[in-house]
Every structure is written in structure tokens, then in C-alpha cells.
Amino acid sequence: MSEKVKPHLAFSIDFEGFVEGMEESFEIPAHIMRYDIFDELNSNLDYCLEFLNENKIEATFFILGWIGEKYPELIKKICEHNHEIASHSLYHKRLTNLSNSVIKEYLAKSKRILEDISGKEIVGFRAPDFSFDNNDELLDYMLELGYRYDSSMVFTNIHDVYHGPVRKTNIFYYENGLIEFPISNISLLNYVTFPVGGGGYLRLYPTCITRYFLRSSNAPICYLHPYELSGNYPKEVNMNMYRRFRHTFNIRHVKSKTENIIDDFIPISVIRYLQTYNYLD
């Protein structure tokens, strides 16, 4: 396909450890490390950065604040490769299980940590597991802190954690002016909607399906987790057959599937996508 007619694709990586990212989905023994995981994070980050460089992808890294606080060298490494730094909260805790006061603490502290390390303003946020109710109090607080966009909304009625209106997605503004960049989806007659373009959906769907629906999206966005690209996650984590399928199916093919998908696009960071289409200055 000619470079001139390729549309843009917002490309993002949720930078987190495997165990912390999964422990609210299924039980993981307490002795398996959650926060002393430099080797896992560093190895996966190197793999991600190499993949992004090889494929000329400018990405957004949604990063947990505690990772920046404990391992600032990892965030500096991302900055050296000129990718956008955004917040993924302070810890990988579903916000729907937390009080507004705790959520506000996580929003503020993660932003401050990442800004201190990167030397850049952090304007983007994505909730762990897309678990953000987006109530007015929190939306106003995000804007007060200096966040300009959120990417926590998933329009689907088939998932056990995240959900949203049963319609095709597009970028929109909340009443206070905060921008929402929802995850792309497949809408069937406004009756059932399926997320598309990331995580297990990218691993599960045939590549042609993902490419087709991202191409037809008004605002296509892709998201991956480091372990999905590298295939590196703690093998001592015991998963039943259902969880193993859900979280690792097709993991060996994520790199090649993603490369086939992005061949239809010019992949850029979330912030540059919003700037290109005049949502942000």
C-alpha cells in the first residue's frame, strides 16, 4: 500500500509486570514476586524498544508510577527512544474497587513521578484493566492535575471487567473538555460489541479481521502488553486451562501478527494522533 494513503494508527503499550497485571483476574500465590521484578521489566522493555525501532513505530507507554519510582532508569530508557510517557496509575489496581480519594492519590502521584523522571508534562492516562467509571469528580480532578486525555473506555458488552455503550467507538470530549480516546471495537447492529486491536483480542482474532476493523475505525488504536510481544512472563505462575488460553493463546505470533497489522498504517503515539487530528494543540 502506498505510504501516502496509509491512515494513522495510535500505538500504545501498557508497561506493567505480568503478575501484578493478573492478580485481580485469578489467584496468584503470595510468594511469587510482584514488585521486585527488574529483570522481567528490563528484558521486556528492551524487546519492546527493539520491536518499535525495527518497525519505525512511535508509541505511547502507559506506565505504572511505582515502576518509575523504583526503576527510574527504565523510564529514562523509554524517553531516550522518544516515545510518549503516560500514566497507567500508581499500581495495577482496578479503580472501580477503590475510593475516589485513593484514585486521586494514584492519579496525582503517578503523574508527578513520571514527570520528575522524564522532564516532560504527562497528559495521558489509562486505567489498569480499563477500569475507570469516569465520574464527574474524577474527570474534573484529572483536568485539574493537567491530564488532557484518557484512554480507559472500552465500548463492549461481552467482558467481565470493562464495558461501555453498545456502539462503535470514536474520540470524544467529556463535558469538562477532557478527551477520551476509547479502544477500537467491532459493533454488530448495536446489539453486541467486541474490542479489537489489542491484548487477547489481537492474539485471538485472525489478522485479517483485526486489520479490516481497524481500517474501518474512525480512530484506530492498538494496545499491547510487554509480555505479549516478548513471550517472557514468570513460568512458575500456575494457570488453569481457561486462564492459560485467555492470557497466552497465540503469544508466539503476536510480533508477526502486529507487524502484519501495522503494515496498513502509519503507527504513531496517542498524543501525536490527537495533535494530528486537532484534538490537542
N, C-alpha and C positions, 0 to 999 in steps of 0.2 A: 504493500500500500504506500502511496506517495506520502512523504513526510508532510507536505503542505495540507493534506486533507485529514490528517490524524487529529482526533479530538484529544483534549487533555483528560488525564485520569489523576485524581488525588490519591496519593500513595502514602500509607501510614503503617507504622509498626508499634504495637503495644509492648513496651520494653518492661518485662517482668520475669520473675523466676517461675519455673513450672509448678512447683509445689504450692507456693503462695497463691498462684493463679487458679489452682484447682481445689484448694482445701474447703471451699464453701460449696463445691459440687459433689464431692464424695469424701469419705473419711480417709485421712492420711495419718499414720502413726506419728506421735509427737516427736519421736527420736529422729525423724528424717528432717534435715535442715531446711529452714525457710529463709533465713536471713544471713547465714554465713556461707554465701554461695558465689564468691568472687569468680572462681574458676568457671562455673557454668555460665554466668553472665558475660564474662570477658570472652570466652570461647565463642558463644553465640553471637555476641556483638561483632567480633572480628569476621565471622561468617556473613552476617548481615551486611556489614560495610563493604566487604568484598563483592557480594552479590549486587549491591546497589551500584557500586563503581563499575563493575563489568557491564551492567545493563543501562548505564547512564541515567539512573533514577535519582531524582531529588525527592527525599522523603520527609515525612514528619514522624518524629519519635515521641510518642506519648509515654512519659517516664514517671515511675513511682518516685515520690520525693525521698523516701528513705534510701533508695539506691544512690541518689545524688549525694545525700548526707554521708553515707558510709563509704561510697566508692566514687568520689568526685572525678577521678581520672577517667572513668567510663564516659561521663557526660562531656568532658573536655575532648575526648577522642571523637565523639559524635560531632561536636562543634567544629573540629578541625576538618571534617569532611563536608561542612557547610549544609548540614541538614537542619530542619527546624526542630527546636526543642519545645515540647508542650507538656502539660501536666496530665498525669494519669492518677491523680490523688496522692495521698501520702503513703497509704498502704493499700494492698489489693483487698479491700473490704467493700462489700456491696453497700452502696449508700442507702439503699432502701431499708437496710437493717440498722441504720444509725440515726441519731437525733440530728436536728438542724445545727445545733451548737457544735457537735463533733465534725459534721460535714464542713462547716465554715472553717474550723481549725485546719482540717485537711486541705481545703482549697487554698487558704492563706499560706500555710507553712510550705506546702509543696511548691507553690509559685515562688516564694521567697528563696528557697534552697536552690532551685533551678536557675533563677535569675542571678544569684550570687556567684554561681559556678560559671555560667555561660556568659555573663556580662550583657545579656540581651533580655529585652522585655518578653515575658511569657504571656501570650494572648490566647492560647488554645487549651481546651480541656476535654478529656474523655473519661467518663466514669468507668471504674472496673466493672466488667460484665455488663456494660451499658445500663447500669442500674441507677438511673437518675430520674426522679419524679418531676423535676423541673418546676417546682412550685415557685410562686412569685417571690417569696422571701429569699430563696437561694439564687434565683435568677438575678435579682437586684443586687445581691451581695457579690456575685461573680462580676457584674459590671462595675461595681464599686471598687473591687480589687484590681480591675484593669484587664480582666478577660474580655476578649472581643468575640470569640466564637466557642461554641460547644459542639461536640460530635459524639453525643451519647444516646441519640434517639435511634431506635430500630422499629420501623413500622412492620409489625408481624403479629399474627395471632396463633402461631404454632410453637412458640418457645416457652419453656418453663420459667424463665427469669425475665427476659426483656420483652417488651411489647409496645405497641403504639397503634395509631389509627390504621384501619384496613384500607389503605390506598397507596398508590405509587408515590415514592418519595421525591422531594425536591428541596433545595436550600430555602430556608425561610427566616424571617425575623420574628423574635418574640416582641411583645408589646413594648418592652423597655429598650429595644434596639439590639439586644444580643442576637448574634447569628447562630442558627442551628444548621449543621451540615450532617444530615442523617445518613445512615448506612443505606446503600442501594438495595433495592428489593425487586421481587417479581410479584406483580399483583394480578390475580386471576379473577376478573369480573367483580372486583371489590368485595370478594367473598372470602378469599384466603390469600395471604401474602407470605412470601418466603424471602429471607435475606439472601443476598448474593454478593460475591466479590471478596469474601474473606473467611478466615477461620475454617471451621469444619465444613462450611458451605463450599468454599473453594476446593477443599480436598474431596468432597463428596460428589459434586456435580461434574458431569463431563465438561471438559474445557470449552467445547463449542457452545454449551448453554451459558456458561459464565460470560464468555466473550459477547454473545448475542445480546444478553440483557444489560450488560454494562454499556455496550454500544447504543442501546436504545434508551439509556437513562439520561435524564436531564442534567444530572450532576453525579457522574460515576466516581465511586470511591472504593479503594481496596484497603484491606487491613490484614496484617499477618502478625503472628507471634514468633519470636526468635527461634523457639524450639521447632516450629513447623518448617522453617527454612533449613535449619541445620540438622534436624533429626536428633539433636542432643538434648536429652532430658534424663532425670535420675531413673535408672532402670530398676532400682530397688522399690519404686512405687508400685504397689500391687493393685491392679485394676481388674474388675470383673470384665466379662466379655463385652457387655454393653458399653462400659466406660472406655475400654481399650479401642473399640470401634469408633466411638464418638470423638475421642481425643487424638487418636493416632492413625486412623484409617488413611491410606494413601500418602502418608507422610513422606515416603521416599520420592514421591513425584511432585511435591509442592514446588520445588525450584523450577523444574521443567514446565509444569502447568502455568506457573506465574509468568515465566518468560514467554510462553505462547500467548498468554492473555495480553500482556503489555505490548506485544508486537503491534496491536491495533491502536495504540495510544502513545501520547507523549506524557509519561508519568512525572508529576510534579508534587511538591509539598502542598499540604492543605492551605497554608497561608498564601502561597503563590497562586493557587487556584482561585481563592476568594479575591485576591487582588486583580488577577487577570480578568475576572468576570465582574469587577466593580462592586463587589460586596464590601471590600475593605480598601482603604487608601493605600 
